[in-house]
Amino acid sequence: MIRLPEAYIRQMQMQLPESAETFLRSYEQPRTQGLRMNPAKIDSRSGGPVLERLRGTFGLEPVPWCETGFYYREETKPGKHPYHAAGLYYIQEPSAMSAVELLDPQPGDIVLDLAGAPGGKSTHIAGKLAGQGLLISNEIHPVRAKSLSENIERMGVTNAVVVSATPQQLAERFPRFFDKMMVDAPCSGEGMFRKDPEAIAEWSPAHVEMCAARQLDILQSAVAMLKPGGRLAYSTCTFNEQENERTVNELLHQYPQLRLERTERIWPHLHRGEGHFVAVLRLEGTPDEPHAAMTGPAAPRTRQAGKAKRGAGRPEETAMRLFQRFAEEALAAGFELPPGEPVLFGEQLYLLPAPAGIPFSSTMLQGLKTLRPGLHLAEVKKDRAEPAHALALALTNADQARLTVNLAAGSGEAERYLRGETVDGPEARSGWTLVTVDGFPLGWGKQSGTQVKNHYPKGLRR
């Protein structure tokens, strides 16, 4: 039985005078569970045998406000299924799916997710972009930024950069740069009460006031980064008007050039979800005004404790030659990387997104803590490149690799691979091998004879 703070009960009785009792009783109901399909892997509209298998396995029912979203039965535990490791779907609370749907990013947009962890909205945005345009996903807290980066990798996103910076730092670096922005601001978490008892313990009227002040600060930095004609979605998982309508009204007062396009509330006593608030705002102006992004100070790029290799000899060129040698040996003929700029972080080779028509380059990340400067391609050794796990997940199907080992999801072989165990190949051969589950890329192995040595990352093993 959830014990709600008395001050919170009074707040909601004042805010919902006619339906507060029904709203408060919703806390006695089980929390809702949801997942969102990855459109890069599964087309939710056309269906197919894999989607039907998932419907049956997890008892999926559609989320009405998200075409790729589904409710699932809690006891089915989709987070433990090999399809989750293959990035076929992202587990996300259904109400939270509404924010990106309302923001409506389109292929080719330049998008910022300002508070991106753990990755639900960032991966949703990436699915909408369909590999086109650019996504910069930010998280100020280092541990949460790491989780964000891992989830973007798992979903096979190729055109995203993950950074860890303050909103002010980003506003100085990217003035008037983004077509769309998601500001899922830290809040008092009233919509988390059924899920997280700690959210109840932390709640107080003073905490609500503190959150509202912090949200306004974040939004002020966000507005500075929005292009004329651009759209910003401000979302919270809380119910009080102070953090929602009043914060939006204050922002509109401070910036007369902003226009409120729409607000939406999802209430747990009216809809099947934990609850969410979204406001979509538009900055007046002409969308085709030129970008005005800063290149920042000439400081070395950092990734945690590492530094990006630059300078004489262009080590990126050497690294790319080694990667191309790997690609010729292990990837199918005709395989092509998306447009990008190779960058080295220590021995790690990445492909920084460089979409046509978007003025973005590695110099714009100088001085920013960058966890993932695009698609992780390989670890570069002295005379070879070993493929990164992210590269496997970014492949769209098994046909893009020369050697594959396919494991059935229900046979136990996929679980063995995810535990880091050796698996068997279909015949004697040698070389880098793409391990798949029911045809979906899962990771790499190195085959010798009939044995496939496991290269699934140790930090992800079960």
C-alpha positions, -999 to +999 in steps of 0.1 A: +000+000+000+015+033-011+015+060+016+014+094+000+025+127+017-003+146+032+009+178+014+008+160-019-028+148-013-039+183-005-021+196-036-040+172-059-073+178-041-069+215-050-057+208-085-084+181-093-114+191-071-138+169-090-117+138-096-090+138-069-104+107-052-103+087-084-068+100-092-055+091-057-070+056-060-050+050-091-020+046-069-035+013-056-034-001-091-004-020-106+020+001-126+019-001-163+047-017-184+056-008-219+081-013-247+088+005-279+098-013-311+130-003-329+119+007-364+154+001-377+149-036-368+111-042-369+084-024-389+054-022-365+031-011-392+037-040-416+039-067-389+056-099-397+064-132-380+088-116-355+063-090-343+036-117-341+060-138-320+067-109-297+030-102-294+024-138-282+055-140-260+049-108-241+011-103-245+016-071-264-012-045-267-008-012-286-002+021-269-027+044-285-005+075-287+027+058-301+027+037-332+057+017-322+047+014-285+031-016-268+020-026-233+034-059-220+026-083-192+051-077-163+056-114-157+070-120-192+102-100-185+112-088-220+143-073-207+158-108-202+150-119-237+178-122-263+158-098-286+163-071-260+201-075-263+198-074-301+181-040-298+147-050-312+129-029-286+134-004-258+116-009-225+099+024-217+069+036-196+040+041-220+031+077-210+067+088-216+064+078-253+040+107-259+068+134-257+087+124-289+055+117-307+044+153-301+079+167-309+077+149-342+113+148-354+117+141-391+145+124-411+172+150-417+165+171-386+192+183-362+179+173-327+192+177-292+180+156-263+192+179-234+187+154-205+188+121-223+195+094-197+187+066-196+178+068-233+141+063-239+135+096-256+169+096-274+163+062-289+128+072-298+141+103-316+167+082-334+140+059-347+121+089-361+153+102-378+158+068-395+196+072-398+193+107-414+202+140-398+220+144-364+211+136-328+231+150-300+222+134-267+234+149-235+234+138-199+251+159-172+256+130-147+285+107-157+271+074-145+237+081-162+255+093-193+273+059-196+239+041-195+226+065-221+256+057-244+251+019-239+214+021-248+221+041-280+246+015-289+222-014-282+196+001-305+221+003-334+220+041-338+246+054-362+239+092-363+241+101-326+267+118-305+266+114-266+280+142-245+280+151-208+278+188-203+258+215-186+230+232-205+250+264-203+280+248-219+260+235-248+242+268-252+276+285-256+287+259-282+255+255-302+236+288-304+206+286-328+216+252-341+188+227-335+157+221-355+140+201-327+148+199-290+137+175-262+139+189-227+128+160-204+136+181-173+145+166-139+113+169-119+097+160-085+087+126-100+050+125-090+044+101-119+071+078-105+054+071-071+040+037-082+074+027-095+098+042-071+092+046-033+123+068-031+104+094-052+078+096-025+104+100+002+121+129-017+089+148-024+080+180-006+065+214-015+101+228-012+114+201-036+087+211-061+098+247-059+134+238-064+126+216-094+106+244-110+134+269-106+159+244-121+136+236-150+133+272-159+171+276-159+174+246-182+147+259-205+165+293-208+196+275-221+175+254-244+158+284-261+193+298-269+200+267-290+168+266-309+168+277-345+142+302-357+112+281-367+124+253-345+103+233-320+110+224-284+092+198-264+092+203-226+082+172-207+080+161-171+067+130-153+050+150-126+015+164-121+017+197-103+010+229-122+040+247-107+065+225-127+043+223-157+019+251-168+034+278-146+069+270-158+058+271-194+039+304-188+070+320-172+091+309-202+066+324-226+066+356-206+104+358-208+106+350-245+078+367-264+090+351-297+080+317-284+046+303-293+029+275-274+017+250-300+002+223-277+001+209-242-009+174-233-014+156-200-017+119-195-034+111-162-031+076-146-068+076-136-079+084-172-053+066-193-032+034-191+001+049-180+019+064-151+013+100-162+032+126-182+031+163-192+043+177-225+043+212-239+054+219-274+067+254-282+079+270-314+104+298-319+092+323-344+114+330-374+125+316-407+136+280-406+162+284-434+183+310-416+219+297-415+233+278-386+254+297-361+274+271-343+306+278-324+337+257-328+347+263-292+382+266-277+411+246-292+412+221-263+418+184-266+387+162-268+382+140-238+364+108-232+364+102-194+402+100-188+412+095-225+421+120-251+414+120-288+445+114-310+452+142-334+482+158-350+509+149-374+504+118-395+466+118-392+464+086-372+427+085-381+437+077-417+458+048-406+430+035-384+406+037-412+429+017-435+430-010-409+393-009-405+388-012-443+411-042-442+388-058-416+357-048-437+371-064-468+377-096-449+346-098-427+318-077-442+298-083-473+308-069-507+291-035-512+289-027-475+291+011-470+294+032-439+272+062-435+287+096-442+311+105-414+344+118-401+368+092-385+379+102-350+402+083-325+397+082-288+428+064-276+427+032-295+389+034-302+379+044-337+345+062-342+327+076-372+314+110-363+281+117-382+285+141-411+251+142-428+249+162-460+241+198-455+247+199-418+277+219-406+290+196-380+325+184-374+348+171-346+361+206-339+326+214-325+332+188-297+365+202-286+365+208-249+332+189-243+332+156-225+322+132-252+313+096-244+303+085-279+313+106-309+291+087-333+293+050-343+320+030-326+337+011-354+367-007-339+395-010-315+427-003-333+457-025-325+492-022-338+485-039-372+448-046-372+413-034-363+390-055-341+353-047-347+334-029-320+302-044-305+283-013-317+292-021-353+275-055-350+243-039-336+244-012-363+242-039-391+207-042-403+208-079-411+230-110-413+236-106-450+260-077-443+286-101-429+306-128-448+305-153-419+275-157-396+263-180-369+226-179-363+212-189-328+176-196-321+161-174-294+143-203-276+171-229-279+194-217-251+223-211-275+217-174-275+217-174-237+250-192-238+265-166-261+251-137-239+269-154-209+302-152-228+305-189-236+319-204-268+293-214-294+295-238-324+296-228-360+278-247-388+310-258-404+348-255-402+360-220-412+380-191-398+376-153-393+354-127-377+318-140-375+286-121-369+265-139-342+228-134-347+196-144-329+169-154-354+187-134-380+191-102-359+228-092-351+237-098-315+275-094-315+309-107-328+327-140-325+361-152-338+357-185-355+385-211-358+374-245-371+339-251-358+343-232-326+334-195-323+353-177-296+330-153-278+336-115-282+304-103-265+315-074-242+323-086-207+305-057-191+272-068-208+274-105-201+247-122-180 
